[in-house]
């Protein structure tokens, strides 16, 4: 596990577990829950939420989300790929979360 | 005159010395203080001297041992009292140990108390759900031991140097959110801890300070300034408060 994954485990955002196939076993709801935890927000975020409307969606948040993906899904998208996402659903798709 | 009316600050290491003086001053300036230390009875004694006891909350907690529950503990405090406007980390230990006697136990104890607890607490306080965001301020008590010669303080000096470096990194990370992070390096301040450390040589050391020896209140005043909106353009700094000793 890389340092990004370890950070997420250490922060209590993720449980350490063996990486799985991208998206395998994680529902969209579980992804949204993790995404909110990664951004440290309590308010509702939906798949349709436009990322640029979230103050919390900054470069560090992208690193946290990448760590989350790495820890939970065994997939580490590039920061460029995350930056290219427009909505939360785009992030889910990038991580292979089934619709 | 700085006023901190309506502000809410957590002070770690508030049971004695600089921490106690800081907690009492912030409370006197109008802030609600969440005073944290291991010993409830010592915190209670500090609260009994506070200007607004109803605004002085005591939260016994061991930042070096209760690691896993830290975030949940702070979350519960915030749910009860409201979002934090900042914190002061004063928790620390200091022992004069020549290098020949430094062992892993001493290193671990010093670094765990002085550095790791600071990082853990900062992480919990900086959770977006636990602080007010823009305008919030974090202050860490470092020491001039990180800058000047001090034989026999290898672990302590290293731990305080780590705090100064920690502050620079956190300041960069938090600036986009409008949160400030600074360190404060006191010179020799007579406290129960330094009196125990230096013993009879304390008076001789005090003579080296052009403005004379300082007090915990001197450090608390600077901490209050750094927490206040008056310091809104200061971040990532290590402010030395040493009565001019650094000039010599």
Interface residues (C-beta under 8 A of the other chain):
Chain A: X11 X12 X39 X40 X41 X42 X56 X58 X60
Chain B: X71 X123 X127 X128 X129 X173 X176
